[in-house]
Amino acid sequence: MAEPPLLYNLNNGLSDLMTRMKAGIPGAHTGLVVLLVLLVAGFSLFIPNFASVGTLQSFMYQLPLLGLLSLAMMAPLITGGLNLAIIATTNQCALLMAFIMQSLITPDSSAGSAAAVIVLALVAGLALCLLIGLVTGTLIAYTGVHPILITLGTKSLIDGISIYLTRGMALSGIPDGFARIGTMTIVGVPLIFLLLIVVAVIVSIILRRTAFGVACAMIGSNIEAARYSAIDTRRVLVGVYVMSSLICFFAALVMLATFNSASADYAQSYLLVTILAAVLGGVDPFGGFGTAGGLMLALAILQVISSGFNQFGLSNYLTVAIWGGTLIFVAMAQTVRPYLMGLLPSRFYGSK
Protein backbone atom coordinates (compact mmCIF):
# COMPACT_ATOMS: atom_id res chain seq x y z
CA MET A 1 0.00 0.00 0.00
CA ALA A 2 1.42 3.40 -1.03
CA GLU A 3 2.29 5.94 1.64
CA PRO A 4 0.21 9.14 1.84
CA PRO A 5 1.93 12.01 -0.01
CA LEU A 6 2.58 14.01 3.17
CA LEU A 7 4.15 11.05 4.98
CA TYR A 8 6.16 10.17 1.87
CA ASN A 9 7.54 13.69 1.66
CA LEU A 10 8.40 13.74 5.35
CA ASN A 11 10.23 10.41 5.11
CA ASN A 12 12.13 11.58 2.06
CA GLY A 13 13.00 14.88 3.76
CA LEU A 14 14.30 13.08 6.86
CA SER A 15 16.32 10.67 4.70
CA ASP A 16 17.88 13.54 2.76
CA LEU A 17 18.66 15.39 5.97
CA MET A 18 20.38 12.38 7.53
CA THR A 19 22.43 11.86 4.37
CA ARG A 20 23.46 15.50 4.40
CA MET A 21 24.42 15.42 8.08
CA LYS A 22 26.60 12.36 7.58
CA ALA A 23 28.23 13.49 4.36
CA GLY A 24 28.40 17.24 4.96
CA ILE A 25 28.67 19.79 2.20
CA PRO A 26 30.78 18.20 -0.58
CA GLY A 27 34.23 19.77 -0.66
CA ALA A 28 33.37 22.39 1.98
CA HIS A 29 36.06 21.42 4.50
CA THR A 30 38.57 20.76 1.75
CA GLY A 31 38.01 24.24 0.38
CA LEU A 32 38.52 25.76 3.84
CA VAL A 33 41.73 23.80 4.36
CA VAL A 34 43.06 24.92 0.98
CA LEU A 35 42.16 28.54 1.76
CA LEU A 36 43.89 28.31 5.16
CA VAL A 37 47.06 26.88 3.62
CA LEU A 38 47.08 29.55 0.89
CA LEU A 39 46.67 32.34 3.46
CA VAL A 40 49.48 31.04 5.66
CA ALA A 41 51.75 30.60 2.62
CA GLY A 42 50.87 34.05 1.29
CA PHE A 43 51.53 35.87 4.56
CA SER A 44 54.75 33.86 5.05
CA LEU A 45 56.13 35.30 1.81
CA PHE A 46 55.94 38.83 3.21
CA ILE A 47 56.20 38.33 7.00
CA PRO A 48 59.30 36.58 8.39
CA ASN A 49 58.58 33.69 10.78
CA PHE A 50 54.82 33.95 10.22
CA ALA A 51 54.55 30.16 9.86
CA SER A 52 56.40 29.35 13.08
CA VAL A 53 55.78 27.56 16.36
CA GLY A 54 55.61 30.90 18.14
CA THR A 55 52.86 32.13 15.84
CA LEU A 56 50.97 28.85 16.29
CA GLN A 57 51.12 29.18 20.07
CA SER A 58 49.92 32.77 19.79
CA PHE A 59 46.94 31.54 17.75
CA MET A 60 46.16 28.93 20.40
CA TYR A 61 46.02 31.62 23.07
CA GLN A 62 43.86 33.95 20.97
CA LEU A 63 41.32 31.48 19.55
CA PRO A 64 39.59 29.96 22.62
CA LEU A 65 37.36 32.89 23.61
CA LEU A 66 36.17 33.60 20.08
CA GLY A 67 35.90 29.88 19.37
CA LEU A 68 33.65 29.19 22.35
CA LEU A 69 31.45 32.18 21.57
CA SER A 70 31.16 30.97 17.96
CA LEU A 71 30.08 27.52 19.16
CA ALA A 72 27.45 29.22 21.32
CA MET A 73 26.20 31.02 18.21
CA MET A 74 26.32 27.94 15.96
CA ALA A 75 23.82 25.86 17.93
CA PRO A 76 20.87 28.30 17.54
CA LEU A 77 21.82 29.00 13.91
CA ILE A 78 21.34 25.32 13.05
CA THR A 79 17.73 25.56 14.24
CA GLY A 80 17.17 28.62 12.07
CA GLY A 81 17.49 30.98 15.03
CA LEU A 82 20.08 33.31 16.48
CA ASN A 83 21.40 34.19 19.92
CA LEU A 84 22.42 37.84 20.10
CA ALA A 85 22.83 37.58 23.88
CA ILE A 86 25.93 35.35 23.93
CA ILE A 87 28.36 38.22 24.67
CA ALA A 88 26.09 39.73 27.32
CA THR A 89 25.60 36.31 28.94
CA THR A 90 29.34 35.63 28.98
CA ASN A 91 30.15 39.03 30.47
CA GLN A 92 27.50 38.82 33.19
CA CYS A 93 28.61 35.31 34.12
CA ALA A 94 32.23 36.49 34.33
CA LEU A 95 31.17 39.52 36.40
CA LEU A 96 29.26 37.35 38.87
CA MET A 97 32.17 34.95 39.32
CA ALA A 98 34.65 37.84 39.65
CA PHE A 99 32.42 39.57 42.22
CA ILE A 100 32.17 36.44 44.37
CA MET A 101 35.93 35.85 44.25
CA GLN A 102 36.70 39.51 44.93
CA SER A 103 34.28 39.75 47.84
CA LEU A 104 34.95 36.47 49.65
CA ILE A 105 38.67 35.92 49.13
CA THR A 106 40.90 38.08 51.33
CA PRO A 107 44.68 38.20 51.72
CA ASP A 108 44.26 36.15 54.89
CA SER A 109 42.23 33.39 53.22
CA SER A 110 43.76 29.95 53.32
CA ALA A 111 44.27 27.90 50.18
CA GLY A 112 41.35 25.65 51.12
CA SER A 113 38.89 28.49 51.71
CA ALA A 114 40.02 30.23 48.49
CA ALA A 115 39.42 27.01 46.55
CA ALA A 116 35.96 26.69 48.09
CA VAL A 117 35.11 30.25 47.06
CA ILE A 118 36.29 29.57 43.52
CA VAL A 119 34.07 26.49 43.35
CA LEU A 120 31.15 28.56 44.69
CA ALA A 121 31.80 31.20 42.01
CA LEU A 122 31.86 28.56 39.28
CA VAL A 123 28.59 27.02 40.47
CA ALA A 124 26.96 30.46 40.63
CA GLY A 125 28.16 31.32 37.13
CA LEU A 126 26.92 28.01 35.76
CA ALA A 127 23.52 28.50 37.41
CA LEU A 128 23.23 32.01 35.97
CA CYS A 129 23.95 30.76 32.45
CA LEU A 130 21.41 27.96 32.87
CA LEU A 131 18.80 30.47 34.01
CA ILE A 132 19.45 32.85 31.11
CA GLY A 133 19.33 30.01 28.60
CA LEU A 134 16.16 28.58 30.10
CA VAL A 135 14.35 31.94 30.08
CA THR A 136 15.51 32.80 26.56
CA GLY A 137 14.63 29.39 25.16
CA THR A 138 11.23 29.35 26.84
CA LEU A 139 10.34 32.78 25.46
CA ILE A 140 11.36 31.77 21.94
CA ALA A 141 9.68 28.36 22.05
CA TYR A 142 6.36 29.36 23.61
CA THR A 143 5.72 32.90 22.35
CA GLY A 144 6.47 32.33 18.68
CA VAL A 145 8.39 35.63 18.53
CA HIS A 146 11.43 35.53 16.25
CA PRO A 147 14.69 34.70 18.08
CA ILE A 148 16.31 37.92 16.84
CA LEU A 149 13.78 40.01 18.77
CA ILE A 150 13.85 37.85 21.91
CA THR A 151 17.64 37.64 22.12
CA LEU A 152 18.03 41.32 21.29
CA GLY A 153 15.74 42.04 24.24
CA THR A 154 17.60 39.69 26.59
CA LYS A 155 20.92 41.14 25.42
CA SER A 156 19.79 44.67 26.23
CA LEU A 157 18.35 43.55 29.58
CA ILE A 158 21.49 41.67 30.62
CA ASP A 159 23.83 44.44 29.46
CA GLY A 160 21.75 47.05 31.26
CA ILE A 161 21.79 45.12 34.53
CA SER A 162 25.54 44.48 34.27
CA ILE A 163 26.39 48.11 33.53
CA TYR A 164 24.08 49.39 36.28
CA LEU A 165 25.48 47.09 38.95
CA THR A 166 29.11 47.74 38.05
CA ARG A 167 28.69 51.40 36.97
CA GLY A 168 30.49 50.36 33.80
CA MET A 169 33.67 49.52 35.71
CA ALA A 170 35.75 46.36 35.33
CA LEU A 171 36.01 43.94 38.27
CA SER A 172 39.45 42.57 39.03
CA GLY A 173 40.90 40.75 42.02
CA ILE A 174 40.96 37.30 40.40
CA PRO A 175 42.93 34.84 42.59
CA ASP A 176 46.38 33.97 41.27
CA GLY A 177 45.57 30.28 41.27
CA PHE A 178 42.66 30.84 38.91
CA ALA A 179 44.43 33.45 36.79
CA ARG A 180 47.30 31.03 36.10
CA ILE A 181 44.89 28.86 34.10
CA GLY A 182 45.16 31.40 31.30
CA THR A 183 48.89 30.74 30.86
CA MET A 184 49.10 27.04 31.78
CA THR A 185 50.20 24.60 29.08
CA ILE A 186 50.15 20.84 28.64
CA VAL A 187 52.94 19.57 26.37
CA GLY A 188 53.24 23.09 25.02
CA VAL A 189 49.52 23.43 24.25
CA PRO A 190 47.62 26.12 26.22
CA LEU A 191 45.06 24.69 28.61
CA ILE A 192 42.39 27.11 27.39
CA PHE A 193 42.90 25.84 23.83
CA LEU A 194 42.44 22.26 25.02
CA LEU A 195 39.21 23.39 26.68
CA LEU A 196 38.02 24.77 23.34
CA ILE A 197 38.82 21.47 21.60
CA VAL A 198 36.99 19.42 24.25
CA VAL A 199 33.88 21.63 24.09
CA ALA A 200 33.94 21.59 20.27
CA VAL A 201 34.13 17.78 20.21
CA ILE A 202 31.26 17.45 22.69
CA VAL A 203 29.11 19.93 20.74
CA SER A 204 29.90 18.10 17.50
CA ILE A 205 28.88 14.75 18.98
CA ILE A 206 25.66 16.20 20.38
CA LEU A 207 24.65 17.87 17.12
CA ARG A 208 25.60 15.05 14.76
CA ARG A 209 25.27 11.81 16.73
CA THR A 210 22.28 12.25 19.03
CA ALA A 211 18.51 12.39 18.60
CA PHE A 212 18.61 15.93 19.98
CA GLY A 213 21.05 16.98 17.25
CA VAL A 214 18.92 15.43 14.51
CA ALA A 215 15.89 17.24 15.92
CA CYS A 216 17.80 20.55 15.83
CA ALA A 217 18.67 20.03 12.17
CA MET A 218 15.09 19.05 11.32
CA ILE A 219 13.73 22.18 13.01
CA GLY A 220 16.17 24.28 11.03
CA SER A 221 15.27 22.56 7.77
CA ASN A 222 11.51 22.52 8.22
CA ILE A 223 9.92 23.08 11.61
CA GLU A 224 6.48 21.95 10.41
CA ALA A 225 7.92 18.66 9.14
CA ALA A 226 9.63 18.26 12.51
CA ARG A 227 6.28 18.66 14.28
CA TYR A 228 4.67 16.07 12.00
CA SER A 229 7.55 13.74 12.88
CA ALA A 230 6.41 13.80 16.53
CA ILE A 231 9.32 16.00 17.66
CA ASP A 232 8.61 18.24 20.64
CA THR A 233 9.96 21.34 18.90
CA ARG A 234 9.40 23.58 21.92
CA ARG A 235 11.42 21.36 24.21
CA VAL A 236 14.22 21.11 21.64
CA LEU A 237 14.35 24.88 21.18
CA VAL A 238 14.59 25.41 24.93
CA GLY A 239 17.41 22.87 25.01
CA VAL A 240 19.28 24.63 22.20
CA TYR A 241 19.35 27.98 23.98
CA VAL A 242 20.27 26.34 27.27
CA MET A 243 23.19 24.64 25.50
CA SER A 244 24.20 27.95 23.92
CA SER A 245 24.24 29.62 27.33
CA LEU A 246 26.19 26.74 28.87
CA ILE A 247 28.90 27.23 26.26
CA CYS A 248 28.94 30.89 27.32
CA PHE A 249 29.87 29.68 30.81
CA PHE A 250 33.08 28.14 29.45
CA ALA A 251 33.71 31.33 27.47
CA ALA A 252 33.40 33.27 30.73
CA LEU A 253 35.99 31.00 32.35
CA VAL A 254 38.41 31.69 29.49
CA MET A 255 37.66 35.41 29.69
CA LEU A 256 38.45 35.56 33.41
CA ALA A 257 41.60 33.48 33.05
CA THR A 258 42.82 35.51 30.07
CA PHE A 259 41.97 39.07 31.12
CA ASN A 260 42.17 38.57 34.93
CA SER A 261 39.11 40.80 35.15
CA ALA A 262 35.51 41.07 33.96
CA SER A 263 33.51 43.90 32.41
CA ALA A 264 30.22 44.43 30.63
CA ASP A 265 32.16 45.88 27.68
CA TYR A 266 34.47 42.96 26.93
CA ALA A 267 34.28 41.14 23.56
CA GLN A 268 31.40 43.26 22.23
CA SER A 269 33.01 43.36 18.78
CA TYR A 270 32.99 39.54 18.61
CA LEU A 271 29.26 39.24 17.89
CA LEU A 272 29.64 39.87 14.15
CA VAL A 273 32.67 37.58 13.98
CA THR A 274 30.82 34.64 15.56
CA ILE A 275 28.15 34.83 12.86
CA LEU A 276 30.79 35.26 10.16
CA ALA A 277 32.78 32.26 11.40
CA ALA A 278 29.67 30.08 11.51
CA VAL A 279 28.54 31.00 7.99
CA LEU A 280 32.06 30.78 6.57
CA GLY A 281 32.41 27.37 8.24
CA GLY A 282 29.41 25.99 6.37
CA VAL A 283 26.55 26.63 8.80
CA ASP A 284 23.42 27.29 6.79
CA PRO A 285 22.21 30.78 7.83
CA PHE A 286 18.64 29.58 7.25
CA GLY A 287 19.15 26.58 9.54
CA GLY A 288 19.38 22.86 9.04
CA PHE A 289 23.09 22.18 8.79
CA GLY A 290 26.45 23.02 10.35
CA THR A 291 29.54 21.32 11.75
CA ALA A 292 31.94 22.22 14.53
CA GLY A 293 34.85 21.13 12.33
CA GLY A 294 33.96 23.64 9.63
CA LEU A 295 33.54 26.32 12.28
CA MET A 296 37.01 25.65 13.72
CA LEU A 297 38.57 25.90 10.25
CA ALA A 298 36.77 29.18 9.62
CA LEU A 299 38.01 30.57 12.93
CA ALA A 300 41.57 29.61 12.02
CA ILE A 301 41.19 31.43 8.69
CA LEU A 302 39.86 34.58 10.35
CA GLN A 303 42.64 34.49 12.95
CA VAL A 304 45.31 34.16 10.24
CA ILE A 305 43.81 37.12 8.38
CA SER A 306 43.67 39.22 11.55
CA SER A 307 47.23 38.37 12.61
CA GLY A 308 48.59 38.91 9.13
CA PHE A 309 47.00 42.35 8.82
CA ASN A 310 48.17 43.32 12.31
CA GLN A 311 51.74 42.42 11.45
CA PHE A 312 51.41 44.46 8.27
CA GLY A 313 50.54 47.41 10.52
CA LEU A 314 46.98 47.77 9.21
CA SER A 315 44.25 49.14 11.46
CA ASN A 316 41.99 46.73 13.37
CA TYR A 317 39.04 48.69 12.03
CA LEU A 318 40.04 47.73 8.49
CA THR A 319 40.12 44.08 9.56
CA VAL A 320 36.57 44.37 10.92
CA ALA A 321 35.46 45.97 7.64
CA ILE A 322 37.01 43.10 5.66
CA TRP A 323 35.27 40.58 7.92
CA GLY A 324 31.96 42.32 7.25
CA GLY A 325 32.56 42.24 3.50
CA THR A 326 33.48 38.56 3.74
CA LEU A 327 30.19 37.81 5.53
CA ILE A 328 28.22 39.53 2.77
CA PHE A 329 30.18 37.68 0.06
CA VAL A 330 29.74 34.26 1.69
CA ALA A 331 26.00 34.83 2.23
CA MET A 332 25.56 35.87 -1.41
CA ALA A 333 27.62 32.92 -2.62
CA GLN A 334 25.47 30.46 -0.66
CA THR A 335 22.33 32.04 -2.14
CA VAL A 336 23.57 32.00 -5.73
CA ARG A 337 25.24 28.56 -5.60
CA PRO A 338 22.07 26.44 -6.09
CA TYR A 339 21.16 28.43 -9.20
CA LEU A 340 24.64 28.07 -10.65
CA MET A 341 24.68 24.34 -9.92
CA GLY A 342 21.36 24.00 -11.70
CA LEU A 343 22.86 25.46 -14.86
CA LEU A 344 25.71 22.94 -14.96
CA PRO A 345 25.38 19.50 -16.56
CA SER A 346 24.90 16.77 -13.99
CA ARG A 347 28.27 15.19 -14.78
CA PHE A 348 30.03 18.15 -13.11
CA TYR A 349 28.49 17.61 -9.70
CA GLY A 350 27.00 14.11 -9.76
CA SER A 351 23.47 12.89 -10.08
CA LYS A 352 20.82 13.98 -7.67
C-alpha positions, 0 to 999 in steps of 0.5 A: 500500500502506497504511503500518503503524499505528506508522509512520503515527503516527510520520510524523504525529507528526513532521509535527505537530511540524515544523508546531508548530516553524515556526508556534509557539504561536498568539498566544503572542509577541503576548500577551507583547508586549501584557503587556510594553507594559501593564506598562511603561505601568502603571509609567510612570503611577506612576514618573516617567521609567520609560519612558526611555532611561536605564531601557532602558540599565539593563535592557540592563546587567541582562539579559545574565547572567540571559538567558544562564543562561535560555538554558542552562536552555531547551535541556535543557527542550526535551528534557524534561530540566532542568539544575540545575547551570547556576549552579554551572557558571557560578560555577566557570568564572568562579572558574577564569578569575579564579584564572588571571588573579589568579595569572599577571598581576602589576603588572609584566606587559606588555600582551602577556603580560596578554593571553596570560594572559587568552586562557589563562584563557578557554580553560581556562574553556571547557574546564571547561564542555565537560568538565562538560557532557560528563560531565553529558550522558553520565550522563543519556544512558547511565544512564537516571537522571532529569536532575533527580537527575543535575544536582542531584548535579553541582550539589552536587559542583561547588558543594562543590569551588568552596567548598572550594577558595576557602573560600567567599571571592570572587576578585578581581584581574580585569585592567582591560582585561577588566573594562572589557568590562562597561561598554563600549558600541557605539552606546550599546548595552552590549557584554554585551547584544550578546553576549546577542543573538548567543548567543540568535540562534545558539541559536535557529537551532540549535534551530529550523533544524538537524537537531539542533534537530529531534531535541531537540524530538522527544526532548522530545515523545516519546523512543520515537518519536525512537528509532524515527525512527533518531535517536541519542537518547543522542548528542543528549542529550549534545550538549544538555547540552554546549550548555547548559554552553557557554552557561554559559561566556558567562554566566561571561564576563558575570559576571566583566566585571560583578562584577569578581570571582567567587564560588561564591555568585553568582547562586544566586537565579537558578535559579528565575527561569531556569525561570520565564522559560523557562515564561513564554516558551512553553517546554513544561515537559514538553519538545518546544517552546520559542523563544529569542524567547519567552524574551527577551520573558519576561525583559524582562517579569520585568525590568520587574516587578523594576525597577518594584517596586524603584522602588516601594521593595518588598522583593526578597524580595516580588519573588521570591515574586511570581515563584514565584507566577507560575511556579505560575500559568503551569504551571497555565494550560498544564495547563488550557488544552487542556481549556478549548480542547476545550470551545470550539466549533472556530470560536473556535480554528480546525479541527484 
